[in-house]
Amino acid sequence: MVYLDHAATSPLCDEARVAMEPYLTERFGNASEPHAPGRLAREGLERARAQVAELLGCEPRQVVFTSGGTEADNQAVFGLAGRPLGRLVVSAVEHSAVLEPARELERQGFDVAWAGVDSDGVLDVAAFEQAVASGDRLAAVMWANNVTGALQPVAELAAICAERGVPLHVDAVQAAASLPVDFRSGGAETIALSAHKMHGPKGVGALIARDPARLRPLIWGGGQESGLRSGTENVAGVVGFAAALAAVRGKSDRRRELRDRLERALPELTVVSDGADRLPGHSLLLVEGVRAELLVLSLDRAGYAVSAGSACASGDQEPSHVLLAQGMTPDHARSVIRVSIGITTTESEIDGFATELRDAIERLRAGALV
Ligand code: PLP
């Protein structure tokens, strides 16, 4: 099977597996215990925190480990919104991990302004500037979109928010998997990360917070993670996360080359968000007149794994809200396939895929079932 769905999840890299192994076996201790096994686990945990902080350009105390991107996004949105009721500005193309908390706050009585995007899926900076007002509780804009790969002008948006004293939450789950995301220069109040998108383990991520005291815990208990995220620490997970974050650094050029090679091989297809800066290993292809689910099934039979949109909306047949927000018709939005490249993807896999994709499209256009 040739795996080209790294935006959904990615296989564990060797660096992460090797780093994790001792913490799954002999270094199994509970990091909260003062005895030797506990101290070994604590050491691994704090080393991973320092490594993540160094790679992301923040301080170790600003790293809150979570169970993944969804929890980090939830904690940022609910934590920064706080109480009493107020107003938020949220981009219309957010992942459901931000969208649903924002909708929940809307149900609770918050006023949510949804910021639109252009036809490439990029936020309209002037409209955002108009939308964000001093006194707003938070703005939320993702760094890179999980459907199109389009990047947002985060530093520019952060400057607008800073001027008005509004904290900006940035979902960097996809961006940090292939770009050298830097917390300090990004200017956000909080960013969310997830290890499994970057060849790390599933079920672990982090919320990086400029001022962790502004956050509130979502999960209460033993007070781990400075009281912000209770629960016995997933030491093997965070150690694997730190190793994976280091391993994906410096590998974006290769992913971009492979992505460009694929798009050059298929000039007859439309690349969605082509006018935007995009994630290096990410390509969303519009195959007019062909239903994406059928194409994905056909490619699966031929040994290629790609996505019909976003695996985050598991099994959802509805057209992606991201594509509708950027003005695509529902018909076109149901005819896109997402190809996402990992650190071990090869040229021959890309070439084989391009050939197979063209064949599968021909078969489906000729009326074959898959
Ligand atoms: N944010 C984005 C942009 C994503 O692509 C995902 C992927 O599922 C998430 C958040 C959720 O991350 P996790 O799967 O770690 O909960």
Residues whose N, C-alpha, C, O or C-beta is under 5 A from the ligand:
A	BS01	PLP	A7 G68 G69 T70 E71 H95 A97 A144 N146 D171 V173 Q174 S194 C312
